[in-house]
């Protein structure tokens, strides 16, 4: 990767703790990515062969600021694509397939720049299609897209007239084939959303989701738990965790509702995942530095939790990375206070989480 400019730009995301990029590319497989202290992107893999984790190996010659988030996605079985913001502020990508021994890349996605360490949001809305999102230096939200019939990425295009602090994380989700919904915390602290579907029109939005506020520049947790249903999460100015929901039979979003009695620093990232149809699990770093979780199912009248996952501690506001490698299994990853990367796991039938295990 070429290094063009090492000058950073101040924004809300530059001081956030590091997050690992995680993905399950096929049943029971896990791939994890992390930017090390030397700026190289390293990867490790786990599969159910009883041999534990394999790695860490560097992903070609990619470099970024230490702790830069790496976002991973599997656009079809056993294919991997990863993204990060490079030292020059551009978005860079690398790819892997089973027919190749080594990673291919890194390649820059156009020339548009953002703040160093900005999170790149990526989603695969249908097989072998990729859409990525980020907030540029001008505060506008941009997107680029890739399909197998094209050698190069297309974009960057601005998403309507949305604006936020430079480097603000954009959360993207596909609630059904070829539909996209994105979320961000706007300049006013409210949560804003925009949507796209292949009807030949432009992006629709931006629209505010109610009047609840968080800190500008902070992330929004979002997930689709079944076709065309959306649930979003954020930590409010009072430190409580809130959720709102949308279904096709309603014109407006419903919420915001507090999730039990969970508390964290205002703006703390809330990570959401659906491990099977209509089930939700969320994670955050609490005021005590431990990782906390809560869960929801349709047969429950309210959220269950919060429960602490062991006694591992990290810095407040540290993001939690999570994935589901098969139905009703959960794996989470977090960088602890000792700078090590740790993992814990849960599966249906177990009352407690297992872990934490240090990955390196």
N, C-alpha and C positions, 0 to 999 in steps of 0.2 A: 504494500500500500504506500502510495506517495504521501509525504508529509508536506503540506503547503503552508499551514498557518497554525501556530500553537497558541495564539492569543485567545483567551476565553472571554465570554460575555456573562455578566452577572444576571442571574435569573433564579426563580424559586427552586428549580430542580437541581442546581449545581451542587448543593450541599446535602442532598438526600443520601442516606446510606445505600450501600450497594444491594442489588438484587441479582439472583441467578436466573438465567434463562433456562426453562425446563420444557420438555415436550415428550410425548409418547407417540412414536412413529408407527407402532403396530402393537398388538396385544402383548402386554407385560414388558415391553421395552421402555427404557428411560434413557434420555440423553440430556445432559446438563452442560451449561456453558457459563463461563465466568471470566471477567477481565482481571488478570493478576496484577501484582504490584509492579511488574516490569512493563505493563501495558499490553502484553500479549493476551490473546483470547485463547483459553484452554477449554478442552472438552473431556468429559468422562461419560462412560456408558454402563448401563446395568441391564442384564437379561436373566431370565429365570433358569440359569444353568448351574446355579450353586457356586459359581466362582466369584461372586461379589462384583464390586465395581472395577472396571478396566479404565485406565487413563492415569493421570491427566496428560493429554498431548496437545500441542499448539495447533490451532487452526491456521495453516499456512503462515503467511507473514503479516497478518493483520495486527495493527496497533491502535490503541486509544489511550485516553487517560485512565490510570488505575481506577478500578471500580465502575467503569462505564457499563451501564446495563446492556446486556445482549438479549435480544428477543428472538425466540425460536418458534418455528411452525413446521408442521408436516402437512403438505398439500395433497399428498396421496401416500399410500402405504410405503413405508421405508424410504421416503424422500425427506430430506431436511433442508431448510433454508434458514439462515440466521442474518440478523441485521444489527448494526450499531452505528453510533455517531463517531466518526473518526477524529483524528487530531486536527484536521482541516475544517471541521464543522459540517462536512458532507455526510450523507448516509451511505454506508458501505454494506455489501452483502456477499455471502459465500454460500455454496450449496454442496450437498453430498447425496449420492445415490449408491445402491448396493453394487452396481456394475463398475464402480470406480474405487480404487484403493485409497485415494487421497481426496481431500477437499478441493473443490474448484473455487477460485476467487482469490482475493477480494476484488469486487468491482464497485465503482461508485454509481449511485443512482442519480444521474443528472448532476447539476452543478449547484442546486439550491443548498443553502447553509442554514444551520441552526446553532444553538448553544451547545458547547461541549457537554457530554454526559446526558444529553437529552434522551429520553426513552422513545424508541421507535415502536409504534403500535402496528401490528400486522395481523391479518386475518385471511383465511382461505374460504371464500364464500361458495365455492364449488370445486370439483376436482381439478387440480393443477392450475388454479387461478390464485393470484396473490394481490392484495391491496395493502398499502402501507400508508401511515399517517404520521404527521409531526407538525409542531408549531414552529414557524420560521422566526428569523431575527426581527421581522416586522410585526410579529404577533399574530399573523394570519395563519389559519389552519390549511395545510396542503396535503394532497394525496397523489400517489403514483400507483400504477397498476402493471401487472405482467400476466401474459397468457402464453401457452406453449407455441402458438403460431407466430410469435414475435421474438426476435433475437434480443431486442432491447426493451428496457422499461419505458412506459409512456407516462408522461407527467413531467413536472409537478403542476397540478391544477389547484387553485384556491377553492376551498369548500365554502360556497356562498360568501357571506360577509362576516363570518365568525372571527372574533379576535380574543386573544388572551395574552398573558405574560409570555414573552419569548421562552421557548423550551417547555411550556406547559404540557404534561402528558395528555395524549388523546387515547381514550379507550375505545376499541372497535370490537364489534360482535356481529356475527351473521346468524339471525334468528330463523332463517330458512334459505333455501337455495337462491343464490344471487341477490340476496337482500343484505343491506348494510345499515347499521346504526352506530353512530359514534357519539361520544360524550366527553365533556371537558368542564373544568371549573373556570368560569369567565372572569372578566375584570371586576365584576361586581360581587364575586364570591358565590353567585348562584350556579347551579348545574345546568348546562345547556346541551341540547341534542340536535343532531341533523340526521337525515335518512336518505337512502338511495335504493332504487330498484330498477330493473332493466325495462322501463316503460318509455325510454327515449327522452325523458325529461332530465332536468338538472337535479342537483341535490335539493331536498326540501328542508327548510330550517334556515337559521337556527331558532329553536324555541326553548324557553326556560322551563325547567321541571319544578313547578311550584316556586315558593319564595324562600325556602330554607337556604342558608348560606354556609359555606366552608371558607377556607383560606384560599385566595387566588393562587393559581399555580400548582395546586395539589391534585392528586389523582382521584379518579372515580372508579369504583369497582363495578363491573357489569358482567352479566351472564344471561344466556338463554337456556332455561331449564326444560323447555319443550318447544315445539314448533310455534313460532310467532309470539312467544311470551318473553318479556324482558324484565329483569330485576336489577336495580342499581343500588349502590351503597356508597356512603361517605361519612366521614367524621365531622360533626358540626362544630361551630364556634364554642359550644358548651362542653365539648369533649365526648358527647354521646354519639353512638353509631346509629345512623338512620338509613332506612330503605324506602324505595318507591317502586311501583310495579306498573306494567302496561300489558294489555291484551287487546286483540283485534276488535273485540266487541265494545271497546270504550274509546271515545275520542281523546280523552285526556288521561294523563298519568294519575295514579292514585298513590297517596302518601303525602308527606314523609311520616313514617312511623319509627319510633325508637326500637332498636333491637335489644330487648330485655334491659338489663342494667349495665351494659358494656360501657366502659369509659377508657379514653385514651387522650393523648395530646390532640388539640384541634388540628385537623388536616392529616392525621395519621392514615396511611393507606389501608384500605380494607380489600382483601383479596377474596373473590367469590368464585365458586366452581359448582357445577352440577354433575354429580357422580352417576346419576341415573335419572330417568324421567321424573320431573317435578320434585326433585330433592335438591336442597341447597345447603352448602357448607361455606362459612366465611371465617376469615382469619385476620388477626391484627396483633401488633405489639402493644401490650398494655402499659399502664403507668408504672408497673413494677419491672418492666423490661422483659417479662416472659411473654410467650406466644399464647394467645387465647383464641378459642373457637366457639362458634354457635351453629346450630343446625335447624332446618325447617323441613317439614313434610306436609302434604295435603291433609293428612289425618290428624294433624296437631292444631290446636286452636291458637297457639302462639309459638314463638321461637323458643327453643331449648338451649340452655347455656346461660352464661359463658362458662367454659371450662378451661383451666390452664393445662397446657401440654408440657408436662414435666417441669423441671426447674432450670432449664437452660435460659440464660439471660443475654440480652443484646441491648443496643441503644434504642431508646424510644424513637418511634416513627420509622424503624427499620421495616422495609417491605418484606412480606412473606411470599415466596414462590410456591405454587402448588400445581399438581396435575392428578388426573385419574387415568391409570394405565389399563384398567378393566373395570367392569361394572362393580360399584360398591367398594372400590379400593381407593385410598387417598395417600399421596406422598407429598410432604411439604419440605421446603428447604429454606434455610435462613443463615445469614452471616452473623455469628455470635460476637460477643464483646472481645473475645480473644483473636478475632479476625478470621477464625476458621469457619469453614462451610459445613453445616450440619444438616442431617436429614432425620425425619420421623415418619412413621407409617401407621395406617389404620385400615382395617377391613371389616366388612359386615360380620357380625357375630362376636366381635371383640368389644368389650366395654371400655378398654383403655387403649391409648396410643402406645406404640413401641418406638424406642429411640430415647435420646438423640444419639446418632452415630456421626462421628467426624469423617468427612470425605477427603480432607486434605487441605 
